[in-house]
């Protein structure tokens, strides 16, 4: 892997000042295009660009390079070469320059238009195996020069050559380059299945060369099915999973003729700790309905497989069932796990069997040692928690009264939280009483986060979090208001006013005096809620916080930004001007929508200057940000402050 030091070295190996170079070129006044110039004697206007690129050891595939996003000057020199060199000169540079990066640049430019010299260059480099360094974004690699040149032609550059020229180059690549130096998957995927290649492709396939698969598959010859199957199996032995290339091959063939391969890759990945894409693997399961694919799906849908994404599998299963017939072997899975199930609360009779299932679920939940809001936890190897299955049994088999009783009397705080969470899924008159009873319950409850971090939270705070995250939207407004007042005047008055819970409350007049007192005491947790009142008398309070926050952190924090957004009105110009001018000075504002929106909220000469600078820098460095999109959107709305109008006109 390329080190940061190597990247910096790569980026710094350039003339001290490009502007001085270009000025020198202009003063030299070379105008070779108007006269005849010997191709072997490059005019100064071209030679200076060549000399500049020659200083680089690494060919820049992309404009932005490395983890620090250095911008490669090679593109500036290449642009100069593009504007001044003739096709003959570009071809000569591509064939004879001693520096691989310079040769590739000349060839890259030559490819942009139909040129007979393209064939000549490729023919000249067929046996050039000089090790060539290249970098694309953060990816550094070394490739032989001949492979790099053919790669440029086939998939790094838009192909603008005539069909006749393309046919000639394909033959050159196949018979002269690849037959000697090895077949390339990336090149062959661009080939058409012409008869002249078939015999050689079959021979290579019989010799176990997996790289010919993308061309072999295009012939659609049933006699090749066994060959293709062996090559796919060889690819699996190497990669142990479905690759992007083999997925394309299976799609190209279009028939379920490779069950052995499908079974191998699916069983190797599904149900294992490593992540897999349901979008890529589910079609294989569906295409090959068999006992092995049934078992993999049954393991997921039943909860036995703790690693696979059960929700995505269900979504794909339902979607595929809508689009076509369900394979008969999969029908029992659909009937058992995917048909809409009626709960006891929706009218299904509570039988002896459902009571037994409920008792088993409660027994399992009572043994759980952590409560989790997240169904899957872990870092790279995420897995699904069993308690969600137990809770699902509770959801389908318990009555509302049973859930309410469990939420208040179960000896397990985890069971109480789950019963309450399920009860919230539909409006219920017992929710207020359950919360009122829990207000002073400070029992510490074990929690586990999605990243498997373990922490303890008081029960009363846990149950309030469950309420605000899961409450049904149809809960009567009167009941919601009563619960909000309970939280504000009973819970927070005793245990502290927190932004997390205030966020869920409406800024009622009855809360305002208390919020003012808390703000004046220096409780920053209430400021976001205070801003929602939009009271001009509170500007001084917010200013006080902004000054303190800026002094402490030296830049705009998330808290300050969202406070300004909550206030909405342009009443803090001193602050916005300070942080935006500082960001502009440090060039840290590029691509950050929050700065753009703040500048727009404060139309003034200073904000105009910063927006203008952002646009010019974006054009100079080809930096992709939201500034132009934002301006276009504002122009369509027609709400344009007069001071910003020149930006749109430009």
Secondary structure, DSSP 8 states (H G I E B T S, - for coil): ---HHHHHHHHH-S-S-HHHHHHHHHHHT--GGGS---TTS--HHHHHHHHHHHT-SEEEEEEEETTTTEE-THHHHHHHHHHH--HHHHHHHHHH-S-HHHHHHHHHHHTTS--THHHHHHHHTTT---EEEEEEETEEEEEEHHHHHHHIIIIIS---S-HHHHHHHHHIIIIIIIHHH---HHHHTT----HHHHHHHHHHHHTT-GGGHHHHGGG--GGGHHHHHHHHHHHHHHHSS--HHHHHHHHHH-SS--HHHHHHHHHHHTTSSS---HHHHHHHHHHS-SHHHHHHHHHHHHT--SSS-HHHHHHHHHHHHHHS---HHHHHHIIIIIS----GGGT----HHHHHHHHHHHHHHHT---B-S-SEE-SSS-EE-THHHHHHHHHHH--HHHHHHHHHH-S-HHHHHHHHHHHTTS--TTHHHHHHHHTT---EEEEE-TT--EEEEEHHHHHHHHHHHH--TTS-HHHHHHHHHIIIIIIIHHH---HHHHTTS---HHHHHHHHHHHHTT-GGGHHHHHTT--GGGHHHHHHHHHHHHHHHSS--HHHHHHHHHH-SS--HHHHHHHHHHHHHHT--TT-HHHHHHHHHS-SHHHHHHHHHHHHHHHHHT---SHHHHHHHHHHHT---GGGHHHHH-
